[in-house]
Amino acid sequence: MSYKVNISITETFRNEALEIASAHYMYYHGYISLVVCLFGIPSNVINITVLTRRHMRTPINFILTWMAVSDMLTMISYVPFAAHYYCSFSPYTVSPQKNSLPWMRFLLFHINFTATTHTVSIWLGVALAIFRFVHLQSPAKGSLTHMRRKIRARIVVFVIYIGSVLLLIPNFISNKLVPLSENSTIYILEDFRLGSTDVKPVVMINLLLYSVIAKFLPCILITVYGGILLRTLRNKMKVKRRMWTNNNLITHKSYDTTKTTYMLFVVIILFVVTELPQGILILLSLFLKGFFEHVYIPLGDVMDIVALINNAINFILYCTMSSDFRKTLVEMVCQLRKRKAKSRKQIPAQNSARVYQSLLTRVNS
């Protein structure tokens, strides 16, 4: 038996078409999310494996590696969330089984955890844009310079991970569970009362910090550095084209460097497309009564699936736009096949040796 929650909300931003579209998509969201996650989790494992190979250990690849880690963690958390709240039960209802205390504690963990991993990912995107810009401005020369940039990349990644956790402390505090009614075994998240004068200070601080520092600021920095990166790349390409025209020579290294820069540019722009609209919607929900219930919530599943696709798509980008990534991946697959073939040959030989040994034992006895 399930119980529907009745909430009195203002009709100001109510859009019937949006509600109908959201209701139809909601029933498929869990299954689509699981498909994306079941592709994204192993693909990010492959990303991490390839990018951590000895010859692939560059400052940029170090940042991409930890971006893959945060994306993978997001999807790992989303699998049980989608399976329970969308696939096992109707997303529109609450029940003692669906909204039990253990599952709601997991939901609380999921909300805080994915907010943190999303924040980590977008700030790593900022670091990616800055590091690539610095590299184009002054390409690394010598092992000492390369080592210094590696150390800086490690420090930046560490600071981003720790800083994201500290930034989300108000989020951890503001999200709470409350029983649906007195002595009820059904639990729900406490209403933030967004858009009203009853919003708690900790909630206001949390959403302002989250929308500005975890959404707007990194998106602005990514846009600025992404634009500078694109302009710098175009200027360098003009110079290189003149050299190629004069010398009738196009080096594969220069071409691959250009493709790598464009690949990173696509990666960081995807963050803007994914995260900026959510930041805008959060701020509007904070100051406009009824906006959260009638606009943000109906669009919540769409924002989630867009973010999940962004987490899973990097593997495809790396394969299509980075020859180093493709070559390393092919080499790893070939080595794996050789090991399997070698192990298959060794097993019959070991079995033959055992049979021969047993026959000798019988003859001697």
Buried (B, 14 or more C-beta within 10 A) or exposed (E): EBBEEEEEBBEEBBEEEBBEBBEEBBEEBBEBBBEBBEBBBEBBBBBBBBBEBEEBEBBBBBBBBBBBBBBBBBBBBBBBBBBBBBBEBBBEEBBBBBBBEEBBEBBBBBBBBBBBBBBBBBBBBBBBBBBBBBBBEEEBEEEEEBEEBBEBBBEBBEEBBEBBBEBBBBBBBBBEBEBBEEEBEBBBBEEBEBBEEEBEEEBBBBBBBBBBBBBBBBBBBBBBBBEBBBEBBEEBBEEBEEEBEEEEEEEEEBEBBBBBBBBBBBBBBBBBEBBBBBBBBBBBBBEBBBBBBBBBBBBBBBBBBBBBBBBBBBBEBBBEBBEBBBEBBEEBEEEEEEEEEEEEEEEEEEEEEEEEEEEEEEEEE
